[in-house]
């Protein structure tokens, strides 16, 4: 019970302090600027595609054009987003502008997390101000309290930006019903928060093993590139003995390196939007597992440090 009280005290103090600084506002503005520019660019492109399709088929019924665009959207999803047909069918219900912008946003979420929390521990270890904290609370409470604070703030940022994306998508796509808006808002916010937990933990780990915030940021970015590289290499190859399933597999050699994808949390990100509960639950558990691993290592590193 004392542990929970200590974690709660650190969480409240860190959250209050973070909200009073300008960093959260700057990150929110950057986040919204990126979302706004991406929505504008992708929205204009999508409208041009639809207008072009209507012009090139003047004698074709509007419903047939809509069905053709839906088929083209599914083909686009299968080519650039996923090779899972069930997931592609589910994502096809989303306005393309919302889906593309949301996926682009998730690509930058780990970097934004690193920028937001790189000095959460290192910023206090360097000037030794953490000594005033460790005499009052356990070191594990410091790690968990600061992590929960970062998670709370980033959940607010993701929720605001997702709501903006959904509302703008509704304006650009009037057929996007209120019911679908509600369901997909919950799905998008939930999946992005679960995804962010793993990277928030990685940032906590990087900040706990060094003394300078700048070094923690560099280490964090290196860690992100390692995670991306493992996923990229693992997904480039087919598993040994795996049958060729599509044209893309014709240029993919089979190799043991395909198993490297399972060492990267990045590989499991797209399944957080999968309509199948088994696939979603397994992806969520993988992200939570990576989060627990990174947090455990961060706690161990801080316990063994001479502060």
Phi, psi and omega in degrees: 000322178296324178299316181296321179296319179294315179299318179297321179294316177296318180300313180296315181296315181292319180295316179298316180295318181295320181291336179278340179276167181274353184295319180297318179296317179298316179296320178297316179297315178298317179300312182292323177298315178298314179298317181297313179296318180294318178298317181296313182294310181291323179296316178297318180296318180295319178296323177294321179296315180295315179297320178295321179295322179291324180288323183282351179227065184294333182266004184263141179299145182300326179294323178293321176297319179297318178294322178295319178294324178295319178295321178294323178297316179297319178297320178298317179295319180294333183273322188247342186248314186201153174257009179267115185294324180294319177294320179297319178299320180292315182290336180296340178286343179278147168302135185301324181297321180292317182295313182296314182294321179296317179295320177296321180298317180296332177295329183262351181303313179301323178292319178295322177297317179299319180292330183280323190236017185297333183251020184299324176251313182300328180295341178255337179287318181303303179280003177066018177288346180292341180298329179288341181268321185288345176279349182252326182227161178291155180294324177297324179294327177297313181298309183292321179295316179294321178298314179296324177296313178298319180295320179297313182295316183289330174297319177298316180297314181295322180295315179299312183292323178293319177299320177298315180299316182293317181294318178294321178297325177295320179295319181283337182228086183301337181285353177288102189289161180296323179296314178296322178301314182296312182298313184286331175297315178297318180296314183293316179296314181299315181293320181291325178292315178299316178299319183293333183300319181296319182283330173297321178292321177298319178296320177298319179296312181298323181286339183272345186260353180232172183256339182249138180298321181297319178294321178298320179295315178298315179298321179297315180295320176299317178299320178296318179294325176297316179298314179296319182295317179299318178293319181297313180294314182298323181277347179286328183260156170268155177293149178303125180084359180289136181287151177285121185256339183204180182296326180297326181291343180294333181257004179257120178282152176272138184200154175298339180298344178298333181288347179297337181299330182284347176273358182242126177295336181300327183297332187265003186296318186291336180289350176292345176253009183290137181289339178281128184295327181295315180293318179296314183296319180295319178294319179296318179294324177296315179297318178293326177295315176298320179298316179296320179297311181296319180294320178298318178294322178296317179296317179297318180297318181290326180295325185270358182276147175271104183259000000 
